[in-house]
Amino acid sequence: MPNTPATQPSDEAVILAIASGDQGALRVLNQRYGHALAAVAERIVGDRGDAEEVAADVLWQAWRQAVAFDRSRGSVGAWLMMLVRSRAIDRLRARKAREIVREQPLEQIDTPDATAEIHLAERRRVVESALAKLQDNERSVLELAYFSDLSQSAIAERTGLPLGTVKSRIRSALIKMKEGLKGHGD
């Protein structure tokens, strides 16, 4: 990608170059937006280390999804800022969920008896069996929704899938799970 001081490529040209696999173009994108991405992420997550990881994740996502960039929906900068905001909020939610678990006093954690452990193991086996019957693409979006606590739009952003596809896969997975769990009590 030619880059002389007099002819700086436009952001759209940089994205097109990234879409064609030009690693130098990714460096240019990082030079232009890396600090701003980290700053926005830091304002949301409140931690410089996490913010830098979020910014790196966004640049990696831009590398993977550059081909899907649609300038009619906004500028490259706006696209990147939307991605960093979404990723930073996801990081913050995950951190808060971990903190809640860590803060729970040990006195509040009940020790299950043997019967409860057997019941729990059986429930786990039934759920795992139902999950195993899902297609990989259904299972992956369902896991992102429930285990990563992501919204459907966040899943679409993270996976690069259209929102309608994410919604359809989650619905299909839930219907199959319901069928797979029928007759197994609670």
N, C-alpha and C positions, 0 to 999 in steps of 0.2 A: 504494500500500500504506500504510494508515494506521499511523503510528508515533509515538505519543505516549509520553512517559516512563512513564506508568502501564500502558500496554498494549503491551509488546514482543511482536512476533509470535514464535511458536515456530519452531524450525529447520525443521520440516516445512512450516509455512505459508510460510516464506521460499522453500523449494525449490519449492513449488507456484506461488508468484508468479514465480519464475525460469522455471519450465516454461511459464508463460503469456507470457513475454517481458518481464517487469518488470525494467528495468535497475536501478531503485532497490533491488530485492531483492538483486541481485548485490552492490551496494555494502554492504548490510547483512551479507551473508555474508562479504564481504571484511573488514569491520570486526570481525566475530566471530572469524573463523578465520585471517585473513591472516598475522598474526604467528606463530601456532602452526604453520601450514603451513610457513612459511619456517624456523622454528626446527628442526622435524623434518628438513626437507630439508638444512639446514646440518649437522646432526649426521651425516648420511649422506654427503653429497658433500664436506664440509669446506671449502666456498667460499661466501661470502655472496652473491656475484653469481649464481652458478649456482643457489643455493638460492632466491633471489628469482624467478629465471626459472621454476624448477620450481613454486613456489607459484602464480605467475601462470598457468602451464600448467594446473595443477589447477583453478583457478577458472574458466578458460576451458572446461575439460572439464566442470565442473559446470554451466556455462551451457548447453552443448550437450546434456548427458545428464540434465538435471534431470527430464525427463519419465520417464526409466527408473528413477529412484530408487525403491527398494522398502523402506519402513520396516520391513517384517517381517524383513528381513535385517540390520537394525542401525540405529543412529542416524545422523543426518546427519554428526555429528562423526567417528564411526567410519568412515563411507564416505569422507569427505575425507581422513582420516589414511591409510587404505588406498591411496587414489589417490596421495597425495604420497609415500608410501614406495615404491610401485611406480615412479613417475616418477623419483624420486631415484636409485634403484638402476639404472634404465635409463641415466640421465645418467652415473653413476659408471662403469658398464661401458663406455659409449662413450668416455669420457675415457681410461680405462685402455687401451683398444684403440688409440687414437690415440698414446698415449705409447709403447707397445711399438713401433709402427711408427717413430716418431721416434728412438727409442733404438738402433735397429739400426745398427751401424757400416757405413759405406760399403764397407769391404773385404769385408763379407759379402754384398753385393749383387752377384750375377753379371751380367755384361753378356751378353745373349743374342746368338748369332750370327744371321745372316740367315735360315738355315733354321728356327731356333727361332721367330723373329719371324713368319715365314710360317705356320708350324704354329699359333702362338698366334692369329694373325688369323683363320685358318680355324676354329679352335675357337670363337672369339668369335662369328663369323658363324653357326655352327651353333646355338650356345646362344641367341643373339638371335632366330634364326628360330623355335626351339622356344618361347621366351618369348612371341613375338608371336602364337602360336596359342592362348595361354591367354586366358580371359575376364578382363576387367579386375579383377573381384572376386577371382579366384584369384591373379592376378599380384601384386596389392597385398599380400595376406597373405603370400605367398611371399617377397616383397621385404622385408617387415617381419621375417620370421623369419630370413632369411639375411643381409641387409645391415645391419639394425639390431640383430641378435643378440637378438631378443625371444623370450620363451617364448610358447607358445600362449595362456596365460592373460593375459600382458601385452598381447598383440595384441588379445585380446577386450576388455580394459579400455580400451585406447587407441582402438579402433574402435567400441566400443559394441555389438559383435556378440556373440551367445551363444557360449560356448566350443565347443559342439558344431558350430556353423556354421564357426567358424575351423578346427577340426580337419578337418571335411569338405572345406573349400576347399583346405587345404594338401595333404591326401591326394590329392584330385582333380588338383591342379596337379602334384604329383610324379609321378603316374601318367602324365599327359599329357606331362610333360617326358621321362620315361623312354622313352615311345613315340617322341617327336620326336627323341631322341638315338640311337635304335637304328640300328646299322649305321654309326656314325661313329667307331668305335674308342674310344679312351679319352676 
